[in-house]
Amino acid sequence: MSAARRFGLPLALLLATSTAALAQTAACGGNFGEFVQGVRAEAISRGMSPAGVDRALANVRQDQKVLQRDRAQGVFQQAWMQFQGRMVNNNRLEHGRANLKKYASVFNKVEAETGVPGAVIASFWGLETDYGKVLGDFDTLNALATLAHDCRRPELFRPHLMGAIELVDRGYLTPQQMRGAWAGELGQTQMLPEDYIKFGTDADGNGQINLLTDVPDVLVTTGKFIQSLGWRAGEPWLEEIRVPDDFPFERAALVAKEPRANFAALGVTKADGSPLERDSLPASIVLPQGRGGPAFLAFPNFDIYITWNNSLTYALTAGYFGTRLDGAPAVRPGNPQPGLDGDQMKLLQQRLVSRGYDVGKVDGILGANTRAAVREEQLRLGLPGDGWPTPALLGRLQ
């Protein structure tokens, strides 16, 4: 199951979009046939061959299922422990550890060249496609053409439609081979077409760059992509911790980075109770289900997980999965207060909007803006500001 790229639009999609493409308003909407002709003309103007462009666009059509997926993000309404419990299961852990051994020489080479540990690459590999078993069944060209034609975010998807056409024109893939996730990602770690072209590597020297079936190509390409997002070699990305009951919970927010020594001085310890390092490494405390639930320190490298997919639920699951593959024990579930279901979360968001907060879309998902608004209301009401909404808080916001 391609959790990141099929269930939520990754922030990497935004980062991978060229500045030039963002600066112009791409054509969208209207007659789909005329839209495709405009895409054809642009692709040829970029230097692609007319024959290659025509091969790519010969059977392109709109896909309503893609638009339905783009508007449905319900999986992230789940509480984090529920989501990660389903995704970081024993089978996925066993296969991940086996693959780390099987491809140890490749992983070691990638880490030496990029600084990205094998466990980090394997965490994305496992969550995205179950190590290449489930690549997705959406026609990539149809998906990207549909999303580029749709006028919600054409500036994001049109460049990747051009990238997909270029993959065909270069002979990397045939249109029939290009099947993946609903948002146009391809291959065993679900790379976007422009990233496929930019970072794609023939790691085993067989003359092809194949991210669908060639594992060395997949691992090296993914390592280079993660490095490009700013990975800091030799540094951690996530660590489970214990937070004392008297901690000032308003300081537990992903956007609030402080030196690790500050948290150590406030009584925060490692998960086993041993002391934290008292150094200047920036860190944030993440409480996915409030002060009673699991607690983590997120370091600068964790930002790469957020960049890959800006849902905290997914990013924290992927980061945690990486620590498990790296040898960390299972997380302590704690005793979190009951949260809100999807309908209750929407009601909460509506009440926060009525109080002047910008929570983004009222979608029943506990995103960063909603957490920040909840934290402010908790502090206003004299409650610990951990950003975790409960039925009791919802009742007080009537």
C-alpha positions as a printed NumPy array, in Angstrom:
array([[  0.   ,   0.   ,   0.   ],
       [  1.421,   3.313,  -1.048],
       [  0.502,   5.227,   2.079],
       [  2.344,   8.476,   1.498],
       [  1.725,   9.2  ,  -2.112],
       [ -1.714,   7.66 ,  -2.509],
       [ -3.341,   8.937,   0.666],
       [ -2.002,  12.479,   0.811],
       [ -0.402,  14.95 ,  -1.532],
       [  3.302,  15.025,  -0.584],
       [  5.017,  18.325,   0.078],
       [  7.818,  16.931,  -2.079],
       [  5.447,  17.399,  -5.   ],
       [  5.481,  21.119,  -4.291],
       [  9.242,  21.256,  -3.769],
       [  9.917,  19.299,  -6.945],
       [  7.93 ,  21.755,  -9.061],
       [ 10.213,  24.108, -10.953],
       [ 10.238,  27.807, -10.11 ],
       [  9.502,  28.634, -13.722],
       [  6.402,  26.443, -13.709],
       [  5.133,  28.058, -10.53 ],
       [  5.7  ,  31.519, -11.947],
       [  3.306,  31.   , -14.82 ],
       [ -0.343,  30.083, -14.784],
       [ -0.6  ,  26.792, -16.683],
       [ -3.613,  26.269, -18.881],
       [ -6.295,  24.156, -17.234],
       [ -9.968,  23.341, -17.553],
       [-12.04 ,  23.627, -20.688],
       [-12.187,  21.026, -23.423],
       [ -9.904,  18.125, -22.51 ],
       [ -8.886,  17.442, -26.095],
       [ -7.777,  21.032, -26.555],
       [ -5.933,  20.84 , -23.258],
       [ -4.023,  17.763, -24.459],
       [ -3.091,  19.562, -27.678],
       [ -1.681,  22.405, -25.589],
       [  0.339,  19.911, -23.55 ],
       [  1.646,  18.348, -26.768],
       [  2.761,  21.714, -28.106],
       [  4.521,  22.59 , -24.854],
       [  6.319,  19.245, -24.663],
       [  7.613,  19.621, -28.23 ],
       [  8.695,  23.197, -27.486],
       [ 10.785,  21.789, -24.633],
       [ 12.75 ,  19.662, -27.092],
       [ 10.901,  16.361, -26.885],
       [ 10.393,  14.54 , -30.154],
       [  6.931,  14.7  , -31.746],
       [  6.939,  10.907, -32.095],
       [  7.754,  10.408, -28.399],
       [  5.156,  12.929, -27.279],
       [  2.527,  11.304, -29.469],
       [  3.358,   7.872, -28.021],
       [  2.847,   9.259, -24.525],
       [ -0.403,  11.059, -25.29 ],
       [ -1.956,   8.612, -27.746],
       [ -4.476,   7.166, -25.308],
       [ -4.542,   9.746, -22.526],
       [ -7.936,  10.413, -20.961],
       [ -9.485,  11.856, -17.82 ],
       [ -9.833,   9.568, -14.806],
       [-12.612,  10.479, -12.375],
       [-11.236,   8.038,  -9.792],
       [ -8.121,  10.194,  -9.578],
       [-10.199,  13.257,  -8.731],
       [-12.071,  11.259,  -6.1  ],
       [ -8.79 ,  10.221,  -4.471],
       [ -7.504,  13.769,  -4.613],
       [-10.494,  14.944,  -2.61 ],
       [-10.566,  12.094,  -0.088],
       [ -7.996,  11.98 ,   2.722],
       [-10.022,  10.078,   5.328],
       [ -7.276,   7.653,   6.337],
       [ -5.502,  10.429,   8.224],
       [ -8.492,  10.852,  10.522],
       [ -7.167,   7.828,  12.408],
       [ -5.3  ,   8.322,  15.673],
       [ -1.569,   7.801,  15.311],
       [ -1.341,   4.609,  17.366],
       [ -4.094,   3.069,  15.247],
       [ -2.476,   4.111,  11.973],
       [  1.069,   3.072,  12.846],
       [ -0.141,  -0.18 ,  14.363],
       [ -1.597,  -1.123,  11.002],
       [  1.326,   0.12 ,   8.923],
       [  4.326,  -0.895,  11.078],
       [  3.271,  -4.501,  11.443],
       [  5.418,  -7.563,  12.132],
       [  5.358,  -8.73 ,   8.526],
       [  6.608,  -5.381,   7.228],
       [  9.292,  -5.246,   9.909],
       [ 10.504,  -8.779,   9.131],
       [ 10.667,  -8.135,   5.398],
       [ 12.407,  -4.816,   5.979],
       [ 15.121,  -6.374,   8.126],
       [ 15.553,  -9.171,   5.6  ],
       [ 15.934,  -6.663,   2.759],
       [ 18.459,  -4.634,   4.735],
       [ 20.585,  -7.79 ,   4.926],
       [ 19.926,  -8.928,   1.352],
       [ 20.929,  -5.589,  -0.15 ],
       [ 23.47 ,  -4.613,   2.521],
       [ 26.197,  -3.81 ,  -0.005],
       [ 23.9  ,  -1.432,  -1.9  ],
       [ 22.626,   0.234,   1.269],
       [ 26.199,   0.66 ,   2.534],
       [ 27.241,   2.252,  -0.75 ],
       [ 24.285,   4.637,  -0.675],
       [ 25.002,   5.714,   2.894],
       [ 28.676,   6.263,   2.099],
       [ 27.763,   8.468,  -0.86 ],
       [ 24.722,  10.317,   0.486],
       [ 24.776,   9.953,   4.272],
       [ 21.285,   8.429,   4.237],
       [ 21.046,   5.243,   6.362],
       [ 19.577,   2.095,   4.9  ],
       [ 16.846,   1.994,   7.533],
       [ 15.551,   5.379,   6.363],
       [ 15.377,   4.304,   2.72 ],
       [ 13.792,   0.99 ,   3.719],
       [ 11.131,   2.745,   5.785],
       [  9.857,   4.576,   2.711],
       [ 10.302,   1.496,   0.523],
       [  8.2  ,  -0.604,   2.878],
       [  5.407,   1.895,   3.502],
       [  5.103,   3.045,  -0.086],
       [  4.875,  -0.292,  -1.899],
       [  5.62 ,  -3.142,   0.532],
       [  9.109,  -3.392,  -0.938],
       [  7.917,  -3.348,  -4.523],
       [  4.933,  -5.675,  -4.191],
       [  2.212,  -3.029,  -4.653],
       [  3.184,  -0.324,  -7.131],
       [ -0.321,   1.048,  -7.708],
       [ -2.775,   0.522, -10.532],
       [ -3.469,   4.042, -11.794],
       [ -2.412,   4.945, -15.322],
       [  0.269,   7.575, -14.636],
       [ -0.242,   9.636, -17.771],
       [ -4.015,   9.666, -17.266],
       [ -3.608,  10.605, -13.61 ],
       [ -1.264,  13.506, -14.265],
       [ -3.24 ,  14.76 , -17.242],
       [ -6.416,  14.657, -15.14 ],
       [ -4.833,  16.563, -12.263],
       [ -3.106,  19.076, -14.543],
       [ -6.398,  19.732, -16.364],
       [ -8.25 ,  20.144, -13.068],
       [ -7.931,  23.796, -12.035],
       [ -7.316,  23.209,  -8.335],
       [ -3.5  ,  22.821,  -8.603],
       [ -2.396,  22.7  , -12.244],
       [  0.882,  24.446, -11.402],
       [  1.843,  21.399,  -9.319],
       [  0.857,  18.644, -11.712],
       [  1.564,  20.012, -15.19 ],
       [  5.386,  19.896, -14.707],
       [  5.113,  16.249, -13.68 ],
       [  2.93 ,  15.514, -16.692],
       [  5.766,  16.931, -18.778],
       [  8.172,  14.722, -16.845],
       [  6.057,  11.649, -17.518],
       [  6.001,  12.452, -21.237],
       [  9.782,  12.861, -21.135],
       [ 10.163,   9.412, -19.546],
       [  8.409,   7.986, -22.588],
       [ 10.351,  10.14 , -25.025],
       [ 13.692,   9.095, -23.508],
       [ 12.697,   5.454, -23.666],
       [ 12.869,   4.885, -19.911],
       [  9.335,   3.485, -19.789],
       [  6.501,   2.773, -22.179],
       [  3.072,   4.272, -21.502],
       [  1.827,   0.772, -20.674],
       [  4.509,   0.355, -17.988],
       [  3.62 ,   3.632, -16.315],
       [  1.196,   2.555, -13.636],
       [  1.441,   3.788, -10.069],
       [ -0.248,   5.964,  -7.467],
       [ -3.169,   8.312,  -8.01 ],
       [ -1.014,  11.459,  -7.9  ],
       [  1.382,  10.263, -10.603],
       [  4.164,   8.667,  -8.55 ],
       [  6.038,   5.712, -10.002],
       [  8.226,   2.872,  -8.858],
       [  9.036,   1.063,  -5.652],
       [  9.445,   4.251,  -3.607],
       [  6.867,   6.218,  -5.609],
       [  9.017,   8.853,  -7.287],
       [  7.411,  11.718,  -9.148],
       [  8.329,  11.853, -12.856],
       [ 10.554,  14.936, -12.624],
       [ 12.432,  13.323,  -9.718],
       [ 12.685,  10.066, -11.662],
       [ 14.486,  11.984, -14.401],
       [ 16.615,  14.156, -12.109],
       [ 17.802,  11.503,  -9.65 ],
       [ 17.276,   8.255, -11.549],
       [ 20.469,   6.166, -11.447],
       [ 21.548,   3.026, -13.282],
       [ 23.076,   1.569, -10.132],
       [ 23.867,  -1.876, -11.509],
       [ 25.176,  -0.688, -14.865],
       [ 22.748,  -2.658, -16.994],
       [ 22.094,   0.296, -19.287],
       [ 18.616,   1.072, -17.937],
       [ 17.154,   3.19 , -15.159],
       [ 14.259,   1.09 , -13.946],
       [ 12.598,   2.082, -10.695],
       [  9.794,  -0.444, -11.193],
       [ 11.739,  -3.7  , -10.891],
       [ 15.459,  -2.969, -10.456],
       [ 16.108,  -2.781,  -6.705],
       [ 19.654,  -1.305,  -6.824],
       [ 18.369,   1.492,  -9.078],
       [ 15.509,   2.084,  -6.628],
       [ 17.705,   2.274,  -3.536],
       [ 20.419,   4.518,  -4.986],
       [ 17.909,   6.853,  -6.63 ],
       [ 15.905,   7.143,  -3.41 ],
       [ 19.031,   7.864,  -1.387],
       [ 20.032,  10.653,  -3.762],
       [ 16.541,  12.127,  -3.62 ],
       [ 16.466,  12.098,   0.197],
       [ 19.924,  13.68 ,   0.27 ],
       [ 18.645,  16.453,  -2.008],
       [ 15.945,  17.279,   0.543],
       [ 18.63 ,  18.227,   3.065],
       [ 19.496,  15.033,   4.952],
       [ 22.194,  15.66 ,   7.58 ],
       [ 24.637,  12.737,   7.608],
       [ 25.385,  11.118,  10.949],
       [ 22.447,  12.695,  12.795],
       [ 19.326,  10.985,  14.186],
       [ 15.831,  11.664,  12.884],
       [ 13.469,  10.504,  15.645],
       [ 13.753,   9.161,  19.183],
       [ 11.137,   8.036,  21.68 ],
       [ 11.305,   9.896,  25.008],
       [  9.602,  10.272,  28.385],
       [  8.132,  13.651,  29.296],
       [  7.471,  14.534,  32.963],
       [  3.945,  15.437,  34.081],
       [  4.974,  19.   ,  34.955],
       [  6.481,  19.713,  31.534],
       [  5.314,  22.999,  29.92 ],
       [  3.426,  21.258,  27.143],
       [  2.997,  24.387,  25.037],
       [  6.672,  23.843,  24.138],
       [  5.825,  20.443,  22.629],
       [  5.246,  21.402,  19.   ],
       [  6.976,  20.317,  15.824],
       [  7.605,  23.918,  14.773],
       [  9.209,  24.778,  18.143],
       [ 12.814,  23.609,  17.823],
       [ 15.128,  23.995,  20.804],
       [ 18.561,  22.636,  21.736],
       [ 18.243,  19.106,  23.07 ],
       [ 19.902,  20.3  ,  26.288],
       [ 16.862,  22.506,  27.029],
       [ 14.569,  19.489,  27.154],
       [ 17.047,  17.539,  29.253],
       [ 17.042,  20.405,  31.766],
       [ 13.22 ,  20.155,  31.96 ],
       [ 13.366,  16.49 ,  32.943],
       [ 12.834,  14.859,  29.561],
       [ 14.647,  11.534,  29.317],
       [ 15.131,   8.744,  26.828],
       [ 12.394,   6.125,  26.648],
       [ 14.285,   3.822,  29.035],
       [ 14.714,   6.598,  31.594],
       [ 18.371,   7.318,  30.841],
       [ 19.4  ,  10.972,  30.427],
       [ 19.249,  12.837,  27.161],
       [ 22.405,  14.216,  25.63 ],
       [ 22.908,  17.791,  26.793],
       [ 23.975,  19.259,  23.479],
       [ 22.861,  21.924,  21.026],
       [ 21.314,  19.608,  18.436],
       [ 17.938,  21.193,  17.513],
       [ 14.923,  19.092,  18.424],
       [ 11.163,  19.292,  18.79 ],
       [  8.869,  17.308,  21.048],
       [  6.048,  15.567,  19.197],
       [  3.012,  14.267,  21.088],
       [  0.8  ,  12.685,  18.416],
       [ -1.972,  11.886,  20.939],
       [ -1.319,  14.441,  23.625],
       [  0.531,  14.352,  26.886],
       [ -0.756,  10.918,  27.906],
       [  0.327,   9.14 ,  24.743],
       [  3.615,   8.378,  22.992],
       [  6.286,  11.075,  22.953],
       [  9.162,  11.657,  20.542],
       [ 12.056,  13.987,  19.923],
       [ 12.111,  14.988,  16.258],
       [ 15.434,  16.228,  14.904],
       [ 16.204,  18.235,  11.734],
       [ 16.357,  15.036,   9.68 ],
       [ 12.739,  14.354,  10.581],
       [ 11.857,  17.365,   8.423],
       [ 12.654,  15.18 ,   5.402],
       [  9.794,  12.867,   6.406],
       [  7.467,  15.877,   6.604],
       [  8.718,  17.028,   3.207],
       [  8.031,  13.578,   1.764],
       [  4.468,  13.748,   3.087],
       [  3.222,  16.697,   5.11 ],
       [  0.766,  14.628,   7.128],
       [  2.197,  14.245,  10.624],
       [  0.38 ,  10.92 ,  10.931],
       [  2.22 ,   9.48 ,   7.934],
       [  5.557,  11.2  ,   8.562],
       [  5.719,  10.106,  12.193],
       [  4.788,   6.558,  11.204],
       [  7.501,   6.453,   8.544],
       [ 10.08 ,   7.956,  10.88 ],
       [  9.148,   5.549,  13.663],
       [  9.285,   2.647,  11.207],
       [ 12.823,   3.712,  10.313],
       [ 13.874,   3.658,  13.967],
       [ 12.418,   0.168,  14.367],
       [ 14.367,  -1.065,  11.356],
       [ 17.413,   0.595,  12.925],
       [ 16.982,  -1.422,  16.125],
       [ 14.713,   0.665,  18.371],
       [ 12.114,  -1.169,  20.481],
       [  8.367,  -0.85 ,  20.007],
       [  6.861,   2.426,  21.182],
       [  5.156,   2.623,  24.553],
       [  1.476,   3.388,  23.89 ],
       [  0.957,   5.298,  27.133],
       [ -2.541,   6.204,  28.249],
       [ -3.802,   9.004,  25.977],
       [ -7.108,  10.739,  26.568],
       [ -9.819,   9.771,  24.072],
       [ -9.676,  11.805,  20.897],
       [-12.335,  12.895,  18.409],
       [-13.793,  10.965,  15.505],
       [-13.998,  12.511,  12.031],
       [-17.352,  14.22 ,  12.515],
       [-16.36 ,  15.563,  15.931],
       [-13.104,  16.883,  14.477],
       [-15.015,  18.728,  11.761],
       [-17.276,  20.24 ,  14.417],
       [-14.217,  21.289,  16.404],
       [-12.686,  22.883,  13.324],
       [-15.915,  24.758,  12.611],
       [-15.958,  26.102,  16.163],
       [-12.323,  27.136,  15.897],
       [-13.042,  28.93 ,  12.617],
       [-15.926,  30.758,  14.277],
       [-13.417,  31.97 ,  16.868],
       [-11.177,  33.412,  14.161],
       [ -8.646,  30.618,  13.696],
       [ -7.347,  29.542,  10.303],
       [ -7.462,  25.742,  10.404],
       [ -7.295,  25.331,   6.64 ],
       [ -9.857,  22.971,   5.166],
       [-12.565,  21.7  ,   7.538],
       [-11.836,  18.064,   6.75 ],
       [-11.855,  16.194,  10.061],
       [ -8.051,  15.787,   9.982],
       [ -5.911,  17.001,  12.872],
       [ -3.377,  19.023,  10.883],
       [ -0.765,  21.502,  12.043],
       [ -3.097,  24.523,  11.971],
       [ -5.784,  22.725,  13.943],
       [ -3.249,  21.559,  16.535],
       [ -1.946,  25.114,  16.921],
       [ -5.462,  26.491,  17.396],
       [ -6.286,  23.77 ,  19.927],
       [ -3.136,  24.607,  21.842],
       [ -4.087,  28.277,  22.057],
       [ -7.587,  27.441,  23.269],
       [ -6.228,  25.005,  25.849],
       [ -3.951,  27.688,  27.252],
       [ -6.797,  30.212,  27.261],
       [ -8.884,  27.771,  29.296],
       [ -6.052,  27.028,  31.721],
       [ -5.408,  23.531,  30.342],
       [ -2.053,  21.958,  29.399],
       [ -1.356,  23.106,  25.845],
       [ -0.492,  19.766,  24.263],
       [ -2.538,  20.352,  21.085],
       [ -4.603,  17.174,  21.508],
       [ -8.368,  17.807,  21.176],
       [-10.708,  15.797,  23.385],
       [-14.493,  15.55 ,  23.714],
       [-14.231,  17.612,  26.893],
       [-12.452,  20.422,  25.036],
       [-15.009,  20.25 ,  22.233],
       [-17.778,  20.691,  24.792],
       [-16.104,  23.747,  26.283],
       [-15.857,  25.417,  22.88 ],
       [-19.633,  25.533,  22.253]])
